[in-house]
Amino acid sequence: MDTQTIFFAGKPGSGKGTQAKILAEKTGWKVVTPGEQFRAMSAEDSPVGRKVKEGNDAGLLQPPWLAAYIFLKALFAIGSDEGAMFDGAGRTVPEAELIVDALTWLGRPFRVLNLKVSDEEVHRRLALRREIESRADDHAVDKRLKEYHERTDPAIGVFRKAGVLIEINGEQSREAVAAEIGAALNIK
């Protein structure tokens, strides 16, 4: 594999977290999940925590500068010989441009795996996840999809233009998606 850094992109419920965990088991790489960090922040009784909670509960993306802070803090903590995966980073054009710029500057090869699923599949998967996990942001499916189409679709274009995007059929079984990812990254 020619990269040490992988980004998982896709609609809510596309399987980013699941596939990051599967790949982490194969590689031993750390998984950085901005969404988990935002959910932890939203539990804090502070001005920032309350603002993050408000955005999360409404199904909105957090401000690009806050996402950039979390991304850069995690990126700079990774050793030059360590691999890492980011689950859900680069969801807006400014974030995607920052990722391309920062990793190019560091000379750190990377790939972005876009797990493609239909809006109908998102609704089905998030309804199932609501029953299991009760995540507050899963109640705002239509709002989250609107945010995705308006803000993340253009960010995916940044990665495509940079030549680092790999499209993955996310509507297959977990095992088939993992196998497609492994083949795309040349990981057994």
C-alpha positions as CSV (number, residue, x, y, z in Angstrom):
1,M,0.0,0.0,0.0
2,D,1.4,3.4,-1.0
3,T,-0.4,5.4,1.7
4,Q,-0.4,5.7,5.5
5,T,-3.5,7.8,5.8
6,I,-7.0,6.9,4.9
7,F,-10.2,9.0,5.0
8,F,-13.6,7.5,5.0
9,A,-16.3,9.7,3.3
10,G,-19.9,9.1,2.6
11,K,-23.5,9.8,3.6
12,P,-24.7,9.4,7.2
13,G,-25.1,5.6,7.8
14,S,-22.9,4.6,4.8
15,G,-20.7,2.4,6.9
16,K,-17.7,4.7,7.4
17,G,-17.3,3.7,11.1
18,T,-17.8,0.0,10.5
19,Q,-15.3,-0.1,7.6
20,A,-12.8,2.0,9.5
21,K,-12.9,-0.5,12.4
22,I,-12.6,-3.5,10.0
23,L,-9.6,-1.9,8.3
24,A,-8.0,-0.9,11.6
25,E,-8.1,-4.6,12.6
26,K,-6.2,-5.5,9.5
27,T,-3.6,-2.7,9.7
28,G,-3.4,-1.9,13.4
29,W,-3.8,1.8,12.6
30,K,-5.5,4.3,14.8
31,V,-9.0,5.5,13.9
32,V,-9.8,9.2,14.5
33,T,-13.5,9.9,14.5
34,P,-14.4,13.6,14.6
35,G,-18.1,12.7,15.1
36,E,-17.3,10.9,18.4
37,Q,-15.3,13.8,19.5
38,F,-18.1,16.2,18.7
39,R,-20.6,14.0,20.6
40,A,-18.2,14.0,23.6
41,M,-17.9,17.8,23.4
42,S,-21.7,18.1,23.3
43,A,-21.9,16.3,26.7
44,E,-19.8,19.0,28.3
45,D,-21.6,21.7,30.3
46,S,-19.8,24.6,28.7
47,P,-20.5,27.3,26.1
48,V,-18.7,25.2,23.4
49,G,-20.4,22.0,24.5
50,R,-23.9,23.6,24.3
51,K,-23.2,25.0,20.8
52,V,-21.9,21.6,19.6
53,K,-24.9,19.8,21.1
54,E,-27.3,22.3,19.4
55,G,-25.7,21.6,16.0
56,N,-25.5,17.8,16.5
57,D,-29.1,17.6,17.7
58,A,-30.3,19.6,14.6
59,G,-28.3,17.3,12.2
60,L,-26.0,20.1,11.2
61,L,-22.3,19.9,10.4
62,Q,-20.0,21.7,12.9
63,P,-18.2,24.8,11.7
64,P,-15.2,24.0,9.4
65,W,-12.8,25.7,11.7
66,L,-13.8,23.4,14.6
67,A,-13.5,20.3,12.4
68,A,-10.1,21.6,11.2
69,Y,-8.9,22.0,14.8
70,I,-9.8,18.4,15.6
71,F,-8.3,17.1,12.4
72,L,-5.0,19.0,12.7
73,K,-4.6,18.2,16.4
74,A,-5.0,14.5,15.5
75,L,-2.8,14.7,12.4
76,F,0.1,16.4,14.2
77,A,0.1,13.7,16.9
78,I,0.7,10.9,14.3
79,G,4.3,9.8,13.9
80,S,5.8,9.8,10.4
81,D,6.0,6.0,10.4
82,E,2.4,5.4,11.8
83,G,-0.8,4.8,9.8
84,A,-4.1,6.5,10.6
85,M,-7.6,6.6,9.5
86,F,-10.1,9.4,9.7
87,D,-13.8,8.5,9.8
88,G,-15.9,11.4,8.7
89,A,-13.3,14.2,8.2
90,G,-13.4,16.5,5.2
91,R,-17.1,17.1,5.0
92,T,-17.0,20.6,3.7
93,V,-14.9,22.3,0.9
94,P,-12.7,24.2,3.4
95,E,-12.0,21.0,5.4
96,A,-11.2,19.0,2.2
97,E,-8.9,21.7,0.9
98,L,-7.2,21.8,4.3
99,I,-6.7,18.0,4.3
100,V,-5.2,18.1,0.8
101,D,-2.9,21.1,1.7
102,A,-1.8,19.7,5.1
103,L,-1.0,16.2,3.9
104,T,0.7,17.5,0.7
105,W,2.8,19.8,2.8
106,L,3.7,16.9,5.2
107,G,4.5,14.7,2.2
108,R,2.1,12.1,3.6
109,P,0.4,10.1,0.9
110,F,-3.4,9.6,1.5
111,R,-6.5,8.2,0.0
112,V,-10.2,9.1,0.5
113,L,-12.7,6.2,0.3
114,N,-16.1,7.4,-0.6
115,L,-18.7,4.8,0.5
116,K,-21.6,5.4,-2.0
117,V,-25.1,4.6,-0.8
118,S,-28.5,5.9,-1.9
119,D,-30.6,8.3,0.2
120,E,-33.2,5.4,0.5
121,E,-30.5,3.2,2.0
122,V,-29.5,5.9,4.4
123,H,-33.1,6.2,5.7
124,R,-33.2,2.4,6.1
125,R,-29.9,2.1,7.9
126,L,-30.4,5.1,10.2
127,A,-33.8,3.8,11.2
128,L,-32.2,0.5,12.3
129,R,-29.4,2.4,14.1
130,R,-31.9,4.5,16.0
131,E,-33.4,1.3,17.4
132,I,-30.0,0.1,18.5
133,E,-28.0,3.2,19.5
134,S,-30.5,6.0,20.0
135,R,-28.1,8.6,18.6
136,A,-29.8,12.0,18.7
137,D,-28.5,13.1,15.3
138,D,-30.1,10.0,13.6
139,H,-33.5,11.6,14.2
140,A,-32.7,14.4,11.7
141,V,-32.1,12.2,8.7
142,D,-33.5,14.5,6.1
143,K,-31.6,17.5,7.5
144,R,-28.4,15.5,7.5
145,L,-28.9,14.4,3.9
146,K,-29.6,18.0,2.9
147,E,-26.3,19.0,4.6
148,Y,-24.5,16.2,2.9
149,H,-25.7,17.1,-0.6
150,E,-25.1,20.8,-0.1
151,R,-21.8,20.7,1.7
152,T,-20.1,17.3,1.4
153,D,-20.8,16.5,-2.2
154,P,-18.7,19.5,-3.2
155,A,-16.0,18.5,-0.8
156,I,-15.8,15.0,-2.5
157,G,-15.2,17.0,-5.7
158,V,-12.0,18.5,-4.1
159,F,-10.7,15.0,-3.3
160,R,-11.6,13.8,-6.8
161,K,-9.7,16.8,-8.4
162,A,-6.7,16.0,-6.2
163,G,-6.7,12.5,-7.5
164,V,-7.0,10.8,-4.1
165,L,-10.6,9.6,-4.3
166,I,-11.6,6.0,-4.5
167,E,-15.3,5.2,-5.0
168,I,-16.6,2.2,-3.1
169,N,-20.1,0.6,-3.5
170,G,-21.4,0.9,0.0
171,E,-24.6,-1.0,-0.6
172,Q,-23.0,-4.4,-0.5
173,S,-22.6,-6.6,2.6
174,R,-20.0,-5.4,5.2
175,E,-17.7,-8.2,4.0
176,A,-18.0,-7.3,0.3
177,V,-17.4,-3.6,1.1
178,A,-14.3,-4.5,3.1
179,A,-13.0,-6.8,0.3
180,E,-13.5,-4.0,-2.2
181,I,-11.6,-1.6,0.1
182,G,-8.8,-4.1,0.6
183,A,-8.5,-4.6,-3.2
184,A,-8.5,-0.9,-3.8
185,L,-5.8,-0.3,-1.2
186,N,-3.9,-3.5,-2.0
187,I,-4.4,-4.9,1.5
188,K,-5.1,-8.6,2.0
